[in-house]
Structure formats: C-alpha cells, structure tokens
C-alpha cells in the first residue's frame, strides 16, 4: 500500500503562480511588509547565534506563528474534515471504472427498453423535472459548501486556495516517497562529503538560516540529496522538504547565486504546500469529471467512440484546467523563491541569467535535433512556464526584491550586472553548447582541382 501511495504521489505531488502577490497590489504590499519586518528579526538572530539554528529561532518565530494560526482559525466558518490522503489515489481509477460500468449499463438498459417504456420514462422525467432539478441543485450546493469550508490561505502570499489534506498527512506520505527515491537512485547518490553535496548543503543552509521567520520552515524535514546524473538538468522537492538535485543542473548553475535561486524555488514549493494544493484541486474536479465520463458512456453509442471521447475529455481538462494552474503555482514558487533568496543575500539577478541560459540550451538542443530554432509556442501544453516567460517574469519582479535585499543589510551587489555579463559571454556559451550537442562531424575537403 505504501509503495502504491508513494508511486501515486510521484506522479501527483511533483506536478509542480501568478495568482500571488503580484497580481494583487494589496496582497503584494501585505506580503512585502511581512517579509521585511521578519527579515530584520532574522538578521538579529544571525548575529546572536549561528549554531543552534532551530532552537534559537523559536522565540523569533513565535509571533508569526501565533499571528498565522489566529488568521487561519478565524477564517473557517464551518468544520474542516480532512480526508485521508490515500483516498485521493484510489478515487480516480476507481471512479473511472465505476463511471464506465454505470454509463454502459444505462446505455444498454435504454437500448433494450421497448418503445412504449421509453415513452413512459420520458413522461416520468418531464413530470418529475422539478424534483430532479432540486436533487441536482442540492448536489451543486453541497459541493459549493464543501469547497468553501476547505478554503485556506497560502503562507506568505496569502492567496486563498482549496486544500483537503493536512500538511502532516502529506508529509508522512512524502516520507514514503523519499525512501522510494533513495532506493531508485541508490547507485547514483553522491556521498555527503562530495564537493557537489557540500556546495548544495552550504547554499541550502544559508537559505534556511536567513528565513527562520517562516513558520513552515520548522514543519519540514529538510534534506539534500545529490544524484549523479549529468543528463538530468533538474531539481525537485517533496512536500516534506526533501530536496533532490541532479548534477546536470549543478553543471548549468555556474555560481552559488544561481544555485541559491534554484534551491530557493524548490524550497518555496514545500513551504507553500503546493503538493497538497494540486492534489486537492485535482480531486475536486475529479468528482465532476467522473460524472461527465459516466454521462459520456451512457450517451455515446459505441465503446470505441466513448473511450476516444473520454481520452479527449481528459486532454481538454488537462489543457484548460490543470496545466494553467500548475504554471501559476510555478510562478508563485518563482516569486517566493526570489524573496527567500533575497533575504539570504544571494544575487537574485542571477535567476534571470539562469533561465536565459536554460532557454539558450533548449534552443541549441532543438537546433541540433531538428535543424531549426523556429518552433511553435507550446507553453499551453506544459505544466511549467517556458524558460523565456520565467526570465521575463523574474526580471519584472527584481526591483521589489532588490529593495528587500537591501533592507536585509546584505553586502552590496557587484557593479557588473550578471545579465550584462551573460550578454557579453552569450556567444561563447552558445558555441560550447553546440560543441556538446553536435552529433555529426562535418568534414571539409580541399577545393576540387581542375580536371577532376
Ligand atoms: Zn517548480
């Protein structure tokens, strides 16, 4: 069961938001003020003790914890019933099977019904249309009440969202998943004294120490695992705070500022509880999707066409409902990641350079594969915003977070802007990338001599 849940989590939790403060000027002001005040407290703490990290932080964070708990308590007007997380993993497959069976039975029952009985049934529906409308309204009202009784605010950005799982439930499940990944990558895990591990550990600790005012920091079991996989340019975090970094992304992050921005983004997903949020939302829509699939199988006359319509319906749901939401959460993690990195005095301008590098790398790889960089914009089919979109969004947020960095008494940033430096070195970087990705060696032969 644990393995089943862990596997299901693998596909659900990691689906990694412009909903947050920057779409809402009021929330933005609130959020920035919150971070700035705490930032000063953290600086005081850093001067006091750098060793007993979590113990010494308790006093400082007491106020924010009380403040946030009070906000959450006053927010709910009805009792919140958290459902066991494993229910989420059986709802979709079980619901689909039931929807198909029930839908087919209704279709066959209708098909085998004599014409006079069909007429009688139609008359019964017309006669009872008021009662049937009441039943439907009651179902929709119940769903509405359930939804609103499970709306809460995200930490830091104070965005309202629907969550049916408690962080504790989710953390426990994520721990199963953590063990599963450790087994999966066992052969490729770097020892903790490896320079790459030391580098990531130093960067992650710097982020944690500078953000002790965030109460969610204390609710996670933060750890770093570096996987020796140069071909994977990625990093991910589990809801419990376990961060996995692949050496592929370490090779792209040419300095600790870029790495700091990457790790801060991953930490933000865990702090904001995006895993539980995504799964909760998916489950809510799943109830309606199961009803729609049952209806499809009842109406569509053939199994093959009903199966195709179900697949098509799922794709539309993904493109129209789930993927845009995933991209919003990614953008929210980018925003909070910038806050976290700025408070830890990292050069957040390097985040723009990192995404520009990623974009350039993609272009070179596409060119090597297809011989052209002219590709259609398929961001709407992805769970993540494109690298260009991320670079642009982060660039537009820099003035706010550079101000925050200044308020945290951070050392002055280098005069040479890393974005300008990247523009100067872009051609060289592109040449090296092309060398790495090229698979065909073009041979040159001398000019054809006369008479040959
Ligand atoms: Zn992410």
Boltz pocket constraint, residues with backbone or C-beta under 6 A from the ligand:
constraints:
  - pocket:
      binder: B
      contacts: [[A, 16], [A, 265], [A, 266], [A, 269], [A, 330], [A, 333]]
      max_distance: 6.0
